[in-house]
Amino acid sequence: MPIRLPKGAIKPRKAVLDMAPYSPPTGNRIEKMRLDFNENTVGCSPVVAQALRDAITEERLSVYPDYSRVKESLAAFFKVAPEELLLTNGTDEAIQVLINTYIDDGDEVILLRPSYAMYRFYAEVAGAKIVEIDYQPPDVEFPLAEILKAISVNTRAVLIANPNNPTGTSIGLEEIERILKKLRHGVVLIDEAYYEFFGTTALGLMREHPQLFISRTFSKVYGMAAMRMGCLFSHRANIQYLHKAQSPYSVNMLAALAAEAAIADPSWVAGYVAEALAAREMLRMGLEKLGVPHVNSSANFILGYFGERAVEVRDALREKAILVRDRSYEIPGGVRITVGTREQTRRLLEELERIW
């Protein structure tokens, strides 16, 4: 429905007027099997919850955040210098700050389609000229040749999720280096939201390629989506510029303390990853048994092709309190299914057998 301005109201910028609204279906999800947003499906480490309970005092909540200790802890964990790390309000703010720092109105930004919606969202807000490169179904392999061909003297940024959401497909370091060597006059973001399920990171390329930026999130494997906590890594000179474009207190202190507690419990994360990978294989085999085509995934979800019944399948599962994400509006027949535990996967497959 179009927005109707009252008489005398001021119109926003043209870039905002031209944007389509983004309204993710995040309501009424508690106490359901949440296989729709690639979150941790069992919750954060108990260590994190206890750290938050210990941290909340009347005095502490009245003081502006001090990030120095948290940055030292996270930098040591990620094996970077504190000056190479920016704390962000989720990956969303990492994308926003990167674009605010480097993209002017009319600058060319290369995105993949389909991919994480916030790349296009913030690029559109900035008034960028967006060039989209399509993943081609059914295999949806990374279109490296097409990206390299699209990079021109006008390209200011390339934004890539690795593994990609919603396809689950991934690329190696060799492909990333080829993009970096082609785009020396612009910035490259590698969003590693699903790194823990994939195991390959571009952090080792950061110092050799000063135009490279890498983001991580605590919303997925760490089970802290409600906290809105992320990190952006790059050369220390780049981080100094990013700080200039970022609000000084955009990350709340509880989110920062939760991240510090989360990295102090690596066995919990490793256990969840092992369980999710086992469940991913179970789901893959179950979809094969049902005759549902799907994409081989490097993340904690699988994209299945349910044809014209995609929405029907989503709705039927929702009636059983199982939430999955319909992506057929951008990939014909596509339904993205988050991988949780093996027990959750068994229940999902039982319901799919009845539906399918």
Phi, psi and omega per residue, in radians:
M1 nan 2.250 -3.128
P2 -1.137 2.595 3.112
I3 -1.422 2.282 3.129
R4 -1.839 2.024 3.136
L5 -1.385 2.440 3.040
P6 -1.234 2.793 3.140
K7 -1.019 2.268 3.122
G8 1.575 -0.115 3.135
A9 -1.275 2.700 -3.104
I10 -1.671 2.273 3.099
K11 -1.227 2.505 3.046
P12 -1.310 -3.138 3.108
R13 -1.022 2.696 -3.135
K14 -1.040 -0.644 -3.127
A15 -1.046 -0.661 3.137
V16 -1.300 -0.697 3.104
L17 -1.036 -0.644 -3.066
D18 -1.394 -0.239 -3.071
M19 -1.297 2.536 2.947
A20 -1.466 2.431 3.140
P21 -1.177 2.593 3.097
Y22 -2.014 1.979 -3.096
S23 -2.273 1.516 -3.133
P24 -1.136 2.503 -3.112
P25 -1.373 1.301 -3.031
T26 -1.741 0.051 -3.093
G27 -1.450 2.646 2.990
N28 0.992 0.870 -3.081
R29 -1.931 -0.267 -3.113
I30 -1.111 2.493 3.114
E31 1.165 0.339 2.959
K32 -1.980 2.875 3.055
M33 -1.374 1.866 -2.959
R34 -1.549 1.479 3.122
L35 -1.921 0.569 -3.024
D36 -2.041 -0.379 -3.056
F37 -2.154 0.293 3.057
N38 1.040 0.440 3.061
E39 -1.348 2.896 2.870
N40 -1.093 2.230 -2.985
T41 -1.595 0.009 3.125
V42 -2.062 -0.270 3.125
G43 1.980 2.997 -3.103
C44 -1.316 2.979 3.064
S45 -1.052 2.450 3.050
P46 -1.010 -0.463 3.099
V47 -1.077 -0.668 -3.135
V48 -1.158 -0.840 -3.133
A49 -1.061 -0.696 3.134
Q50 -1.187 -0.689 3.112
A51 -1.066 -0.671 3.109
L52 -1.187 -0.731 3.103
R53 -1.063 -0.700 3.138
D54 -1.208 -0.532 -3.026
A55 -1.440 -0.437 -3.016
I56 -1.376 1.881 2.998
T57 -2.326 2.792 -3.137
E58 -1.031 -0.737 -3.101
E59 -1.200 -0.772 -3.063
R60 -1.115 -0.629 3.138
L61 -1.230 -0.242 -3.111
S62 -1.623 -0.035 -3.041
V63 -1.877 2.385 3.066
Y64 -1.081 2.610 -3.030
P65 -1.119 2.528 2.957
D66 -2.056 1.979 -3.023
Y67 -1.643 -0.027 -2.944
S68 -1.019 -0.853 -3.108
R69 -1.178 -0.720 -3.134
V70 -1.115 -0.729 3.129
K71 -1.108 -0.688 3.089
E72 -1.081 -0.773 -3.118
S73 -1.131 -0.808 -3.116
L74 -1.190 -0.680 3.110
A75 -1.070 -0.760 3.106
A76 -1.093 -0.710 -3.128
F77 -1.128 -0.760 -3.107
F78 -1.500 -0.039 3.101
K79 1.090 0.807 3.026
V80 -2.277 2.949 3.027
A81 -1.368 2.600 3.094
P82 -0.969 -0.523 -3.137
E83 -1.309 -0.152 3.117
E84 -1.747 0.218 -3.011
L85 -2.270 2.313 3.036
L86 -2.081 2.179 3.026
L87 -1.358 2.376 -3.092
T88 -2.337 2.748 3.099
N89 -1.389 1.375 -3.027
G90 1.270 3.023 3.068
T91 -1.128 -0.491 -3.130
D92 -0.978 -0.801 3.136
E93 -1.206 -0.560 3.073
A94 -1.018 -0.786 3.106
I95 -1.120 -0.783 -3.110
Q96 -1.081 -0.807 -3.116
V97 -1.154 -0.695 3.105
L98 -1.050 -0.813 -3.123
I99 -1.198 -0.723 3.099
N100 -1.048 -0.552 -3.085
T101 -1.411 -0.594 -2.950
Y102 -2.078 -0.245 -3.006
I103 -1.945 2.152 3.027
D104 -1.718 2.881 3.063
D105 -0.968 2.196 3.124
G106 1.592 -0.166 3.099
D107 -1.167 2.582 -3.097
E108 -1.534 2.256 3.111
V109 -2.189 2.232 3.111
I110 -1.684 2.203 3.100
L111 -2.182 2.796 3.016
L112 -1.748 2.711 -3.109
R113 -2.409 2.181 -0.040
P114 -1.412 2.632 3.049
S115 -2.723 -2.951 -3.088
Y116 -1.077 2.223 -2.974
A117 -1.113 -0.442 -3.047
M118 -1.244 -0.349 3.057
Y119 -1.085 -0.887 3.132
R120 -1.173 -0.696 -3.118
F121 -0.943 -0.961 -3.071
Y122 -1.289 -0.543 3.068
A123 -1.137 -0.695 3.104
E124 -1.159 -0.741 3.111
V125 -1.009 -0.647 -3.131
A126 -1.316 -0.183 -3.104
G127 1.385 0.409 -3.113
A128 -1.241 2.728 2.962
K129 -1.528 2.019 -3.016
I130 -1.714 2.240 3.028
V131 -1.965 2.095 -3.086
E132 -1.889 2.330 3.093
I133 -1.927 2.225 -3.024
D134 -1.529 2.397 2.807
Y135 -1.281 2.372 -3.087
Q136 -1.780 2.016 3.085
P137 -1.215 2.748 0.135
P138 -1.541 -0.349 -3.038
D139 -1.352 -0.422 -3.125
V140 0.742 0.855 3.080
E141 -1.271 2.691 -3.111
F142 -1.062 2.167 -3.064
P143 -1.456 1.144 -3.053
L144 -1.033 -0.850 -3.089
A145 -1.038 -0.698 -3.120
E146 -1.187 -0.650 3.109
I147 -1.166 -0.811 3.139
L148 -1.045 -0.679 3.123
K149 -1.188 -0.616 -3.086
A150 -1.309 -0.452 -3.132
I151 -1.144 2.192 -3.117
S152 -2.324 -3.095 3.118
V153 -1.132 -0.306 -3.119
N154 -1.575 -0.155 -3.067
T155 -1.292 2.182 -3.126
R156 -1.803 -0.444 -3.109
A157 -2.743 2.594 2.964
V158 -2.225 2.203 -3.080
L159 -2.031 2.119 -2.998
I160 -2.311 2.299 2.968
A161 -1.649 2.269 -3.104
N162 -2.426 1.828 -0.020
P163 -1.144 2.769 -3.089
N164 -1.467 2.515 3.029
N165 -1.948 2.092 0.410
P166 -1.864 0.152 -3.005
T167 -1.412 -0.533 -3.082
G168 1.441 -0.038 -3.136
T169 -1.364 2.748 -3.029
S170 -2.449 2.944 3.069
I171 -2.293 2.802 3.121
G172 -1.674 3.137 -3.082
L173 -1.183 -0.530 3.131
E174 -1.082 -0.749 3.117
E175 -1.148 -0.695 3.115
I176 -1.097 -0.742 3.136
E177 -1.107 -0.633 3.116
R178 -1.118 -0.672 3.092
I179 -1.168 -0.754 3.135
L180 -1.084 -0.684 -3.133
K181 -1.239 -0.507 3.110
K182 -1.374 -0.611 -3.086
L183 -1.915 1.349 3.106
R184 -1.526 -0.249 -3.081
H185 -1.804 0.177 3.127
G186 -2.510 3.092 -3.084
V187 -1.747 2.606 3.102
V188 -2.176 2.144 3.052
L189 -1.812 2.215 2.975
I190 -1.930 1.911 -3.107
D191 -1.559 1.958 -3.063
E192 -1.848 0.806 -3.109
A193 -1.019 -0.519 -3.064
Y194 -1.951 0.439 -3.079
Y195 -0.927 -0.778 -3.011
E196 -1.068 -0.460 3.119
F197 -1.560 -0.181 -3.055
F198 -1.883 -0.899 3.029
G199 1.643 -0.024 3.116
T200 -1.982 2.235 -3.125
T201 -2.195 2.611 3.093
A202 -1.612 0.094 -3.106
L203 -1.004 -0.578 -3.140
G204 -1.195 -0.266 3.130
L205 -1.590 -0.125 -2.924
M206 -1.091 -0.771 -3.057
R207 -1.346 -0.442 3.102
E208 -1.370 -0.458 -3.075
H209 -2.180 1.640 -3.043
P210 -1.185 -0.168 3.092
Q211 -1.587 0.093 -3.088
L212 -1.638 2.387 3.057
F213 -2.236 2.451 3.129
I214 -2.242 2.338 3.109
S215 -2.027 2.594 3.027
R216 -2.318 2.788 -3.129
T217 -2.336 2.702 3.011
F218 -1.796 0.173 -3.070
S219 -1.480 -0.291 -3.012
K220 -1.774 -1.670 -3.022
V221 -1.066 -0.544 -3.086
Y222 -1.369 -0.179 3.071
G223 1.213 0.584 -3.069
M224 -2.135 0.644 -3.090
A225 -1.016 -0.613 -3.120
A226 -1.225 -0.348 -3.081
M227 -1.426 -0.431 -3.113
R228 1.036 1.274 -3.086
M229 -2.351 2.275 3.103
G230 -2.591 3.105 3.107
C231 -2.428 2.551 3.036
L232 -2.195 2.271 -3.060
F233 -2.032 2.492 3.020
S234 -2.992 -3.101 3.048
H235 -0.976 2.517 -3.038
R236 -1.027 -0.559 3.095
A237 -1.143 -0.694 3.094
N238 -1.103 -0.721 -3.128
I239 -1.089 -0.619 3.099
Q240 -1.079 -0.730 3.102
Y241 -1.184 -0.696 3.120
L242 -1.069 -0.694 3.104
H243 -1.021 -0.627 -3.130
K244 -1.144 -0.522 -3.087
A245 -1.663 0.050 -3.086
Q246 -1.957 2.475 2.999
S247 -1.036 2.412 -3.035
P248 -1.171 -0.367 -3.091
Y249 -2.235 0.717 -3.072
S250 -1.279 -0.393 3.107
V251 -1.721 2.114 -3.136
N252 -1.292 2.696 -3.000
M253 -1.121 -0.603 3.141
L254 -1.150 -0.662 3.089
A255 -1.112 -0.744 3.123
A256 -1.125 -0.754 3.106
L257 -1.136 -0.638 3.105
A258 -1.116 -0.695 3.117
A259 -1.117 -0.727 3.123
E260 -1.103 -0.692 3.101
A261 -1.184 -0.658 -3.086
A262 -1.110 -0.743 -3.115
I263 -1.283 -0.243 3.100
A264 -1.450 -0.025 3.135
D265 -2.190 1.091 -3.061
P266 -1.146 -0.489 -3.125
S267 -1.143 -0.606 3.109
W268 -1.133 -0.766 3.126
V269 -1.115 -0.804 -3.137
A270 -1.053 -0.690 3.121
G271 -1.121 -0.741 3.134
Y272 -1.175 -0.716 3.120
V273 -1.057 -0.798 3.132
A274 -1.037 -0.751 3.125
E275 -1.127 -0.758 -3.122
A276 -1.156 -0.683 3.130
L277 -1.163 -0.669 3.068
A278 -1.133 -0.708 3.121
A279 -1.185 -0.614 3.104
R280 -1.076 -0.740 3.100
E281 -1.155 -0.672 3.083
M282 -1.080 -0.752 3.131
L283 -1.158 -0.728 3.125
R284 -1.024 -0.829 -3.136
M285 -1.152 -0.648 3.122
G286 -1.141 -0.716 3.101
L287 -1.143 -0.672 3.081
E288 -1.063 -0.781 3.141
K289 -1.061 -0.641 3.131
L290 -1.386 -0.165 -3.102
G291 1.353 0.471 3.128
V292 -1.679 1.973 3.081
P293 -1.064 2.588 -3.106
H294 -2.733 2.951 -3.102
V295 -1.761 2.367 3.026
N296 -1.144 2.204 -2.969
S297 -1.967 2.516 3.009
S298 -1.830 0.130 -3.060
A299 -2.067 -2.899 -3.130
N300 -1.710 0.706 3.079
F301 -2.768 2.833 3.079
I302 -2.300 2.371 3.057
L303 -1.632 2.014 3.103
G304 -1.818 2.628 3.120
Y305 -1.833 1.855 -3.105
F306 -1.820 0.196 3.068
G307 1.047 -2.478 -3.101
E308 -1.222 -0.154 -3.114
R309 -1.667 0.186 -3.052
A310 -0.977 -0.910 -3.115
V311 -1.172 -0.676 3.100
E312 -1.028 -0.771 3.127
V313 -1.115 -0.803 3.110
R314 -0.989 -0.826 -3.082
D315 -1.199 -0.663 3.123
A316 -1.141 -0.677 3.092
L317 -1.198 -0.649 3.128
R318 -1.067 -0.623 3.100
E319 -1.109 -0.384 3.086
K320 -1.728 0.283 3.129
A321 1.126 0.533 3.046
I322 -2.020 2.075 -3.072
L323 -1.774 2.183 2.992
V324 -2.229 2.936 -3.016
R325 -1.921 2.029 3.030
D326 -1.239 2.170 3.053
R327 -2.121 0.359 -3.087
S328 -1.187 -0.274 3.103
Y329 -1.227 -0.285 3.095
E330 -2.205 -0.344 3.023
I331 -2.273 1.943 -3.048
P332 -0.887 2.134 3.103
G333 1.362 0.059 -3.006
G334 -1.380 2.290 2.989
V335 -2.268 2.157 3.138
R336 -1.632 2.232 -3.099
I337 -2.070 2.032 3.079
T338 -1.209 2.480 3.078
V339 -1.663 2.193 3.077
G340 -1.979 -2.017 3.113
T341 -1.676 2.925 3.100
R342 -1.145 -0.633 3.114
E343 -1.128 -0.730 3.080
Q344 -1.105 -0.681 3.136
T345 -1.152 -0.686 3.087
R346 -1.028 -0.795 -3.127
R347 -1.123 -0.754 3.105
L348 -1.013 -0.854 -3.093
L349 -1.134 -0.611 3.073
E350 -1.051 -0.761 -3.140
E351 -1.226 -0.664 3.110
L352 -1.103 -0.660 3.113
E353 -1.073 -0.665 3.131
R354 -1.227 -0.632 -3.086
I355 -1.340 -0.785 -2.928
W356 -1.429 nan nan
